[in-house]
């Protein structure tokens, strides 16, 4: 009887054990089937979390940077930021290329956003002009500025000049935040502020109001914009990075052009027509010639679409340059027609030489240059 009971117990235990083992095996098979049928990238998606790119300038967690980062990532400001970054594509690529070549902080690519929103024609109330907002008194020795040439309007030359100025600032102050601040308020003003400060760093100067409010906000604005633009995935913000475009730079995006040099007053408009180009094409490549002509007596380098140098040289042989013009001060009652007739020229030539339109209102006292041909 006892033996029979033990046999029954053993049989029941063995059956349960086998059943449990079968269940475990069945669950393992199900799990393997599920894993085999997952999309190939499912496991990667679970593991990949966007990382924050390392910053050369640092201070991405500073409260002032956070304040501006929230501002620029808001719906209204992020849309404006995206539009300005997109519109500045051609010049941004050149700026990025120049920065990489000179081993400068990559965040500097976004400084023109703070300066001009990447607009080459931008002009401030104080008279700063161009992509990098050079003032007249800060042009030398970086750029040329005279009656005929204003290189502040040339995005390529202005970029080279701005990076040179920033590098000079860094070599002098030994700190990138101070170098950038000096670009905004001037090296002299920053030097004076540092002399009054017991601590020689940007944040102390800003927090203790030893520098202008504009400069105190200038640096954190740059860091905030650069942080958002360089870490779009981390912040889940839709800003154009143009990484693919940068890998395939060409023509104006990499400043690859042809050039011809002249030393007389040639009309950019006439040259374009003689080359069978749209005048706007040549004007866009040569925005520094503010009157639409090259300098009457100094060497001028004309920027051309790649592969058109010989066409330009042939065209220049067929064009007569302007003689060195004389100056005329506009008086009450003057008109372009009357002035042109008085000096034996045409309204068209007068407008072209002075960079004005036929229907422009003449301001009394304005200086006009009169072509003798």
VENBELUR-V158513 format. One record per backbone hydrogen bond with DSSP energy under -0.5 kcal/mol. NH is the residue of the N-H (numbers start at 1). CO is the residue of the C=O. If there is no record, write none. Layout:
<<NH/CO> <NH/CO>>
This chain:
<<5/1> <6/2> <7/3> <8/4> <9/5> <10/6> <11/7> <12/8> <13/9> <14/10> <15/11> <16/12> <17/13> <18/14> <19/15> <20/16> <21/17> <22/18> <23/19> <24/20> <25/21> <26/22> <27/23> <28/24> <29/25> <30/26> <31/27> <32/28> <33/29> <34/30> <35/31> <36/32> <37/33> <38/34> <38/35> <42/39> <45/41> <46/42> <47/43> <48/44> <53/51> <62/59> <66/62> <67/63> <68/64> <69/65> <70/66> <71/67> <72/68> <73/69> <74/71> <78/74> <79/75> <80/76> <81/77> <82/78> <83/79> <84/80> <85/81> <86/82> <87/83> <88/84> <89/86> <92/88> <93/89> <94/90> <95/91> <96/92> <97/93> <98/94> <99/95> <100/96> <101/97> <102/98> <103/100> <104/99> <108/105> <109/106> <110/107> <111/108> <113/110> <114/110> <115/111> <116/112> <117/112> <117/113> <118/112> <119/116> <120/118> <122/119> <124/128> <127/124> <129/134> <130/122> <133/130> <134/129> <138/135> <139/136> <142/139> <143/139> <146/149> <150/288> <151/144> <153/150> <154/151> <155/153> <158/154> <159/155> <160/156> <161/157> <162/158> <163/159> <164/160> <165/161> <166/162> <167/163> <168/164> <169/165> <170/166> <171/167> <172/168> <173/169> <174/170> <179/175> <180/176> <181/177> <182/178> <183/179> <184/180> <184/181> <185/181> <186/182> <190/186> <191/187> <192/188> <193/189> <194/190> <195/191> <196/192> <196/193> <197/193> <197/194> <201/199> <205/201> <206/202> <207/203> <208/204> <209/206> <210/205> <211/205> <216/212> <217/213> <218/214> <219/215> <220/216> <221/217> <222/218> <223/219> <224/220> <225/221> <226/222> <227/223> <228/224> <229/225> <230/226> <231/227> <235/231> <236/232> <237/232> <239/237> <246/242> <247/243> <248/244> <248/245> <249/246> <253/250> <254/251> <255/252> <256/251> <257/255> <258/304> <260/302> <262/300> <265/322> <266/264> <268/292> <269/292> <271/267> <272/268> <273/269> <274/270> <275/271> <276/273> <277/272> <281/278> <282/278> <283/279> <284/280> <285/281> <286/282> <286/283> <287/284> <289/286> <290/148> <290/288> <291/148> <292/289> <294/266> <300/262> <302/260> <302/300> <303/301> <304/258> <308/305> <312/308> <313/309> <314/310> <315/311> <316/312> <317/313> <318/315> <319/316> <321/319> <322/265> <326/370> <328/368> <330/328> <330/366> <334/331> <339/335> <340/336> <341/337> <342/338> <343/339> <344/341> <345/340> <350/346> <351/347> <352/348> <353/349> <354/350> <355/291> <355/351> <356/351> <360/357> <365/330> <366/363> <368/328> <368/366> <370/326> <371/369>>
